[in-house]
Amino acid sequence: MTIQDRVQQRLNELGKKPKPTSIEAGLNETFIRDYLTGRTSKISVENLEKLALALETSFEWLRTGVDPTGAIPPQTGEVVSLMQRMNAERRRKYLEIGRVLSDEESDDEAGG
């Protein structure tokens, strides 16, 4: 997953739009749009830090995808809520799907 992917993910999770989020971060109003579309391909450490604040995440997670604090991803609460509404059989299937997706992501990161 790239920085662009993580920016888009956080926008989606927070229900935010690129233009107001760029402004909130103190950046040019087209900054996020230009970055997501590839019009701007590089981002400075300073701007990434501003963006992380506006996206309510850590700089390190935005940069690398790893949160050094070991914080639980923001989607965890939703996952737990979904599982609580499922019967035992559906929870088992849900976990199987999650494991398959996790294995696929690990393979992708390893270059396989």
MDTraj code that builds the backbone (N, CA, C; nanometers):
import mdtraj as md
import numpy as np

residues = "MET THR ILE GLN ASP ARG VAL GLN GLN ARG LEU ASN GLU LEU GLY LYS LYS PRO LYS PRO THR SER ILE GLU ALA GLY LEU ASN GLU THR PHE ILE ARG ASP TYR LEU THR GLY ARG THR SER LYS ILE SER VAL GLU ASN LEU GLU LYS LEU ALA LEU ALA LEU GLU THR SER PHE GLU TRP LEU ARG THR GLY VAL ASP PRO THR GLY ALA ILE PRO PRO GLN THR GLY GLU VAL VAL SER LEU MET GLN ARG MET ASN ALA GLU ARG ARG ARG LYS TYR LEU GLU ILE GLY ARG VAL LEU SER ASP GLU GLU SER ASP ASP GLU ALA GLY GLY".split()
xyz = np.array([
    [0.0849, -0.1174, 0.0000],
    [0.0000, 0.0000, 0.0000],
    [0.0898, 0.1243, 0.0000],
    [0.0595, 0.2173, -0.0863],
    [0.1399, 0.3388, -0.1011],
    [0.0881, 0.4495, -0.0098],
    [0.1646, 0.5560, -0.0010],
    [0.1182, 0.6722, 0.0752],
    [-0.0137, 0.7218, 0.0155],
    [-0.0211, 0.7262, -0.1169],
    [-0.1452, 0.7694, -0.1820],
    [-0.2626, 0.6814, -0.1383],
    [-0.2399, 0.5505, -0.1327],
    [-0.3454, 0.4582, -0.0891],
    [-0.3897, 0.4893, 0.0535],
    [-0.2917, 0.5159, 0.1414],
    [-0.3252, 0.5439, 0.2807],
    [-0.3978, 0.6774, 0.2950],
    [-0.3583, 0.7771, 0.2166],
    [-0.4294, 0.9052, 0.2181],
    [-0.5745, 0.8830, 0.1759],
    [-0.5937, 0.8109, 0.0667],
    [-0.7294, 0.7840, 0.0188],
    [-0.8088, 0.7040, 0.1216],
    [-0.7453, 0.6069, 0.1824],
    [-0.8117, 0.5250, 0.2854],
    [-0.8614, 0.6120, 0.4004],
    [-0.7750, 0.7020, 0.4491],
    [-0.8152, 0.7874, 0.5611],
    [-0.9253, 0.8846, 0.5197],
    [-0.9176, 0.9389, 0.3992],
    [-1.0256, 1.0250, 0.3515],
    [-1.1574, 0.9490, 0.3545],
    [-1.1547, 0.8265, 0.3038],
    [-1.2759, 0.7451, 0.2999],
    [-1.3272, 0.7138, 0.4408],
    [-1.2356, 0.6738, 0.5283],
    [-1.2752, 0.6375, 0.6640],
    [-1.3351, 0.7552, 0.7401],
    [-1.2830, 0.8737, 0.7152],
    [-1.3296, 0.9926, 0.7856],
    [-1.4438, 1.0636, 0.7135],
    [-1.4726, 1.0200, 0.5915],
    [-1.5767, 1.0849, 0.5123],
    [-1.5377, 1.2260, 0.4706],
    [-1.4075, 1.2461, 0.4523],
    [-1.3575, 1.3784, 0.4149],
    [-1.3338, 1.3868, 0.2655],
    [-1.3342, 1.5091, 0.2156],
    [-1.3054, 1.5372, 0.0748],
    [-1.1663, 1.5985, 0.0634],
    [-1.0990, 1.5792, -0.0512],
    [-0.9621, 1.6304, -0.0668],
    [-0.9472, 1.7813, -0.0479],
    [-1.0328, 1.8596, -0.1091],
    [-1.0143, 2.0059, -0.1040],
    [-1.0231, 2.0600, 0.0384],
    [-1.1315, 2.0328, 0.1133],
    [-1.1372, 2.0879, 0.2488],
    [-1.0292, 2.0308, 0.3411],
    [-0.9881, 1.9075, 0.3158],
    [-0.8835, 1.8477, 0.3983],
    [-0.7494, 1.9125, 0.3692],
    [-0.7231, 1.9435, 0.2430],
    [-0.6007, 2.0155, 0.2077],
    [-0.5961, 2.1502, 0.2784],
    [-0.7079, 2.2215, 0.2758],
    [-0.7158, 2.3529, 0.3402],
    [-0.6982, 2.3380, 0.4912],
    [-0.7640, 2.2377, 0.5489],
    [-0.7514, 2.2123, 0.6932],
    [-0.6051, 2.1874, 0.7317],
    [-0.5314, 2.1209, 0.6438],
    [-0.3904, 2.0906, 0.6697],
    [-0.3000, 2.2122, 0.6476],
    [-0.3569, 2.3206, 0.5963],
    [-0.2765, 2.4394, 0.5695],
    [-0.1995, 2.4294, 0.4396],
    [-0.2510, 2.3493, 0.3483],
    [-0.1861, 2.3284, 0.2191],
    [-0.2700, 2.3916, 0.1089],
    [-0.2152, 2.3984, -0.0110],
    [-0.2889, 2.4467, -0.1266],
    [-0.4150, 2.3631, -0.1427],
    [-0.5251, 2.4254, -0.1809],
    [-0.6535, 2.3544, -0.1870],
    [-0.6548, 2.2344, -0.2819],
    [-0.5641, 2.2299, -0.3790],
    [-0.5601, 2.1165, -0.4720],
    [-0.4515, 2.0144, -0.4352],
    [-0.3856, 2.0343, -0.3218],
    [-0.2712, 1.9510, -0.2857],
    [-0.3045, 1.8018, -0.2847],
    [-0.4072, 1.7617, -0.2099],
    [-0.4400, 1.6192, -0.1995],
    [-0.4850, 1.5649, -0.3346],
    [-0.5699, 1.6380, -0.4036],
    [-0.6162, 1.5919, -0.5355],
    [-0.4976, 1.5708, -0.6293],
    [-0.4080, 1.6678, -0.6330],
    [-0.2911, 1.6568, -0.7203],
    [-0.2029, 1.5385, -0.6808],
    [-0.1884, 1.5147, -0.5522],
    [-0.1063, 1.4035, -0.5053],
    [-0.1717, 1.2689, -0.5385],
    [-0.3015, 1.2585, -0.5177],
    [-0.3712, 1.1320, -0.5444],
    [-0.3766, 1.0986, -0.6930],
    [-0.3823, 1.1999, -0.7767],
    [-0.3889, 1.1766, -0.9212],
    [-0.2520, 1.1624, -0.9858],
    [-0.1462, 1.1876, -0.9076],
    [-0.0113, 1.1754, -0.9609],
    [0.0417, 1.3020, -1.0251],
    [-0.0390, 1.4062, -1.0240],
    [0.0078, 1.5334, -1.0801],
    [0.1285, 1.5848, -1.0005],
    [0.1243, 1.5616, -0.8691],
    [0.2375, 1.5879, -0.7813],
    [0.2831, 1.4529, -0.7300],
    [0.4089, 1.4190, -0.7517],
    [0.4533, 1.2848, -0.7140],
    [0.5348, 1.2798, -0.5860],
    [0.5848, 1.3934, -0.5421],
    [0.6661, 1.3959, -0.4209],
    [0.5965, 1.4785, -0.3144],
    [0.6222, 1.4406, -0.1906],
    [0.5630, 1.5128, -0.0794],
    [0.6707, 1.5322, 0.0263],
    [0.6836, 1.6527, 0.0770],
    [0.7862, 1.6808, 0.1774],
    [0.7446, 1.6246, 0.3130],
    [0.8422, 1.6064, 0.3983],
    [0.8152, 1.5591, 0.5342],
    [0.7210, 1.6567, 0.6047],
    [0.7451, 1.7848, 0.5878],
    [0.6616, 1.8874, 0.6515],
    [0.5157, 1.8757, 0.6066],
    [0.4942, 1.8604, 0.4762],
    [0.3573, 1.8494, 0.4259],
    [0.2926, 1.7172, 0.4664],
    [0.3704, 1.6112, 0.4745],
    [0.3160, 1.4827, 0.5182],
    [0.2738, 1.4908, 0.6643],
    [0.3501, 1.5619, 0.7462],
    [0.3132, 1.5810, 0.8866],
    [0.1823, 1.6595, 0.8977],
    [0.1670, 1.7640, 0.8176],
    [0.0430, 1.8426, 0.8171],
    [-0.0754, 1.7565, 0.7738],
    [-0.0510, 1.6777, 0.6717],
    [-0.1554, 1.5904, 0.6198],
    [-0.1970, 1.4856, 0.7229],
    [-0.1007, 1.4291, 0.7929],
    [-0.1309, 1.3290, 0.8964],
    [-0.2227, 1.3878, 1.0034],
    [-0.1965, 1.5113, 1.0437],
    [-0.2824, 1.5760, 1.1430],
    [-0.4245, 1.5928, 1.0912],
    [-0.4373, 1.6410, 0.9688],
    [-0.5707, 1.6619, 0.9106],
    [-0.6440, 1.5298, 0.8892],
    [-0.5671, 1.4223, 0.8675],
    [-0.6275, 1.2906, 0.8453],
    [-0.6394, 1.2099, 0.9743],
    [-0.6073, 1.2752, 1.0863],
    [-0.6237, 1.2141, 1.2184],
    [-0.5511, 1.0802, 1.2295],
    [-0.4270, 1.0808, 1.1857],
    [-0.3452, 0.9601, 1.1934],
    [-0.2024, 1.0016, 1.2256],
    [-0.1155, 0.9037, 1.2406],
    [0.0237, 0.9371, 1.2709],
    [0.1031, 0.9586, 1.1422],
    [0.2040, 1.0413, 1.1529],
    [0.2958, 1.0631, 1.0415],
    [0.3568, 0.9295, 0.9983],
    [0.3992, 0.8509, 1.0959],
    [0.4660, 0.7243, 1.0652],
    [0.3741, 0.6284, 0.9903],
    [0.2478, 0.6200, 1.0312],
    [0.1554, 0.5313, 0.9602],
    [0.1342, 0.5816, 0.8175],
    [0.1168, 0.7105, 0.8025],
    [0.0952, 0.7653, 0.6687],
    [0.2169, 0.7393, 0.5802],
    [0.3360, 0.7524, 0.6374],
    [0.4602, 0.7330, 0.5610],
    [0.4876, 0.5864, 0.5303],
    [0.4666, 0.4976, 0.6302],
    [0.5107, 0.3580, 0.6141],
    [0.3994, 0.2541, 0.6194],
    [0.2862, 0.2917, 0.6735],
    [0.1791, 0.1941, 0.6932],
    [0.1901, 0.1222, 0.8265],
    [0.2916, 0.1577, 0.9059],
    [0.3120, 0.0952, 1.0364],
    [0.3006, 0.2033, 1.1434],
    [0.2212, 0.1760, 1.2447],
    [0.2086, 0.2716, 1.3539],
    [0.3009, 0.2274, 1.4663],
    [0.4051, 0.3056, 1.4959],
    [0.5030, 0.2646, 1.5962],
    [0.4455, 0.2545, 1.7367],
    [0.3285, 0.3147, 1.7597],
    [0.2681, 0.3061, 1.8924],
    [0.1946, 0.1745, 1.9114],
    [0.1777, 0.1005, 1.8017],
    [0.1031, -0.0245, 1.8102],
    [-0.0461, -0.0012, 1.8248],
    [-0.0883, 0.1185, 1.7916],
    [-0.2295, 0.1528, 1.8047],
    [-0.3157, 0.0624, 1.7171],
    [-0.4343, 0.0388, 1.7639],
    [-0.5288, -0.0436, 1.6902],
    [-0.5824, 0.0379, 1.5730],
    [-0.5870, -0.0202, 1.4524],
    [-0.6392, 0.0536, 1.3372],
    [-0.7814, 0.1033, 1.3627],
    [-0.8185, 0.2162, 1.3048],
    [-0.9498, 0.2747, 1.3321],
    [-1.0672, 0.1863, 1.2904],
    [-1.0466, 0.0942, 1.1979],
    [-1.1553, 0.0077, 1.1518],
    [-1.1869, -0.1045, 1.2501],
    [-1.1023, -0.1246, 1.3490],
    [-1.1185, -0.2368, 1.4411],
    [-1.2533, -0.2325, 1.5112],
    [-1.2960, -0.1154, 1.5536],
    [-1.4259, -0.1037, 1.6207],
    [-1.5396, -0.1499, 1.5318],
    [-1.5323, -0.1161, 1.4047],
    [-1.6370, -0.1582, 1.3109],
    [-1.6355, -0.3097, 1.2929],
    [-1.5164, -0.3669, 1.2842],
    [-1.5038, -0.5124, 1.2691],
    [-1.5659, -0.5826, 1.3895],
    [-1.5346, -0.5347, 1.5083],
    [-1.5899, -0.5948, 1.6309],
    [-1.7413, -0.5816, 1.6320],
    [-1.7912, -0.4649, 1.5958],
    [-1.9357, -0.4428, 1.5931],
    [-2.0050, -0.5380, 1.4961],
    [-1.9459, -0.5559, 1.3785],
    [-2.0036, -0.6491, 1.2813],
    [-2.0053, -0.7915, 1.3360],
    [-1.8952, -0.8315, 1.3955],
    [-1.8859, -0.9682, 1.4473],
    [-1.9847, -0.9932, 1.5611],
    [-2.0099, -0.8927, 1.6427],
    [-2.1023, -0.9090, 1.7536],
    [-2.2447, -0.9356, 1.7059],
    [-2.2759, -0.8904, 1.5855],
    [-2.4110, -0.9104, 1.5318],
    [-2.4260, -1.0403, 1.4554],
    [-2.3176, -1.1172, 1.4426],
    [-2.3201, -1.2423, 1.3660],
    [-2.3362, -1.3631, 1.4578],
    [-2.3953, -1.4685, 1.4004],
    [-2.3979, -1.5941, 1.4750],
    [-2.2611, -1.6612, 1.4628],
    [-2.2392, -1.7677, 1.5351],
    [-2.1076, -1.8320, 1.5414],
    [-2.0583, -1.8771, 1.4042],
    [-2.1457, -1.9319, 1.3217],
    [-2.1051, -1.9805, 1.1892],
    [-2.0593, -1.8644, 1.1003],
    [-2.1334, -1.7559, 1.1009],
    [-2.0939, -1.6401, 1.0206],
    [-1.9635, -1.5796, 1.0711],
    [-1.9421, -1.5772, 1.2025],
    [-1.8149, -1.5263, 1.2561],
    [-1.6990, -1.6123, 1.2079],
    [-1.7190, -1.7437, 1.2053],
    [-1.6145, -1.8349, 1.1582],
    [-1.5798, -1.8046, 1.0122],
    [-1.6813, -1.7875, 0.9286],
    [-1.6587, -1.7563, 0.7870],
    [-1.5906, -1.6212, 0.7705],
    [-1.6340, -1.5234, 0.8486],
    [-1.5765, -1.3890, 0.8448],
    [-1.4273, -1.3948, 0.8768],
    [-1.3916, -1.4710, 0.9784],
    [-1.2506, -1.4858, 1.0157],
    [-1.1705, -1.5560, 0.9057],
    [-1.2309, -1.6566, 0.8429],
    [-1.1623, -1.7252, 0.7324],
    [-1.1313, -1.6276, 0.6198],
    [-1.2282, -1.5458, 0.5844],
    [-1.2088, -1.4457, 0.4786],
    [-1.0985, -1.3484, 0.5188],
    [-1.1017, -1.3014, 0.6421],
    [-0.9990, -1.2100, 0.6910],
    [-0.8605, -1.2707, 0.6830],
    [-0.8494, -1.3985, 0.7174],
    [-0.7188, -1.4652, 0.7109],
    [-0.6690, -1.4756, 0.5674],
    [-0.7585, -1.5079, 0.4752],
    [-0.7197, -1.5166, 0.3342],
    [-0.6726, -1.3810, 0.2844],
    [-0.7484, -1.2757, 0.3153],
    [-0.7099, -1.1418, 0.2720],
    [-0.5778, -1.0991, 0.3347],
    [-0.5566, -1.1334, 0.4588],
    [-0.4313, -1.0998, 0.5264],
    [-0.3139, -1.1721, 0.4615],
    [-0.3333, -1.2982, 0.4261],
    [-0.2280, -1.3746, 0.3587],
    [-0.1972, -1.3150, 0.2221],
    [-0.3023, -1.2722, 0.1486],
    [-0.2813, -1.2109, 0.0172],
    [-0.2016, -1.0821, 0.0299],
    [-0.2319, -1.0007, 0.1324],
    [-0.1599, -0.8753, 0.1512],
    [-0.0145, -0.9033, 0.1860],
    [0.0104, -1.0051, 0.2681],
    [0.1476, -1.0411, 0.3033],
    [0.2245, -1.0858, 0.1798],
    [0.1571, -1.1632, 0.0939],
    [0.2205, -1.2077, -0.0310],
    [0.2520, -1.0889, -0.1207],
    [0.1575, -0.9927, -0.1303],
    [0.1790, -0.8739, -0.2128],
    [0.2989, -0.7944, -0.1646],
    [0.3101, -0.7782, -0.0320],
    [0.4214, -0.7011, 0.0249],
    [0.5543, -0.7713, 0.0051],
    [0.5508, -0.9053, 0.0006],
    [0.6739, -0.9823, -0.0171],
    [0.7140, -0.9924, -0.1624],
    [0.6302, -0.9376, -0.2501],
    [0.6624, -0.9399, -0.3926],
    [0.6133, -1.0642, -0.4623],
    [0.5246, -1.1384, -0.3960],
    [0.4759, -1.2631, -0.4544],
    [0.3432, -1.2474, -0.5041],
])
top = md.Topology()
chain = top.add_chain()
for i, resn in enumerate(residues, 1):
    res = top.add_residue(resn, chain, resSeq=i)
    for name in ("N", "CA", "C"):
        top.add_atom(name, md.element.get_by_symbol(name[0]), res)
traj = md.Trajectory(xyz[None], top)
